[in-house]
Amino acid sequence: MSDFFHPKLQAVEALASYRLRTTWSIGEVLDVDVESVLRGTTALTKLLETEGLCRGAPCRVGPGH
């Protein structure tokens, strides 16, 4: 299958608290609010306590990042 049907996440940028901007290989950019997922998933609640959750700093994902 082509990349059209399986877009790849290319970058993640921290916006306001618990909001992320994702950039995809198909050119789409989506803003995502992850607070409810973090608060609703026991294994992820520790992330709410850390200041290092990319707040206000650029974050990148993918090869070499």
C-alpha positions as CSV (number, residue, x, y, z in Angstrom):
1,M,0.0,0.0,0.0
2,S,1.1,3.6,-0.5
3,D,2.0,6.2,2.1
4,F,-1.4,7.9,1.3
5,F,-3.1,5.1,3.3
6,H,-0.4,5.0,6.0
7,P,0.7,8.6,6.8
8,K,3.8,8.9,9.0
9,L,4.2,11.3,11.8
10,Q,7.1,13.6,11.0
11,A,7.1,16.2,13.8
12,V,5.5,17.1,17.1
13,E,5.6,20.7,18.4
14,A,4.5,21.6,21.9
15,L,1.9,24.4,22.0
16,A,0.1,25.4,25.2
17,S,0.0,23.0,28.1
18,Y,-1.1,19.5,27.0
19,R,-1.6,20.7,23.3
20,L,0.6,19.3,20.6
21,R,0.8,20.2,16.9
22,T,1.5,17.1,14.7
23,T,2.8,17.2,11.2
24,W,2.2,14.2,8.9
25,S,3.9,12.9,5.8
26,I,0.8,13.8,3.7
27,G,1.2,17.4,4.5
28,E,-1.6,17.6,7.1
29,V,-1.0,19.5,10.4
30,L,-3.3,18.7,13.3
31,D,-3.5,20.2,16.8
32,V,-4.2,17.7,19.5
33,D,-5.3,18.2,23.1
34,V,-3.8,15.2,25.1
35,E,-4.8,16.3,28.6
36,S,-7.8,14.0,28.9
37,V,-5.7,11.0,27.6
38,L,-3.0,11.7,30.2
39,R,-5.5,12.2,33.0
40,G,-7.5,9.1,32.0
41,T,-4.6,6.7,31.6
42,T,-3.1,5.6,35.0
43,A,0.3,4.7,33.4
44,L,0.6,8.2,31.9
45,T,-0.5,10.4,34.9
46,K,3.2,10.8,36.0
47,L,3.7,12.9,32.8
48,L,1.3,15.5,34.3
49,E,3.7,16.0,37.2
50,T,6.8,16.8,35.1
51,E,7.8,20.1,33.7
52,G,9.7,18.4,31.0
53,L,6.7,17.5,28.8
54,C,8.0,19.7,26.0
55,R,6.1,22.7,27.3
56,G,7.0,25.5,25.0
57,A,10.0,23.7,23.5
58,P,10.2,22.2,20.1
59,C,9.9,18.4,20.1
60,R,10.7,16.1,17.1
61,V,10.0,12.5,16.4
62,G,11.3,10.1,13.8
63,P,14.7,9.0,12.7
64,G,17.5,11.0,14.1
65,H,15.3,12.7,16.7
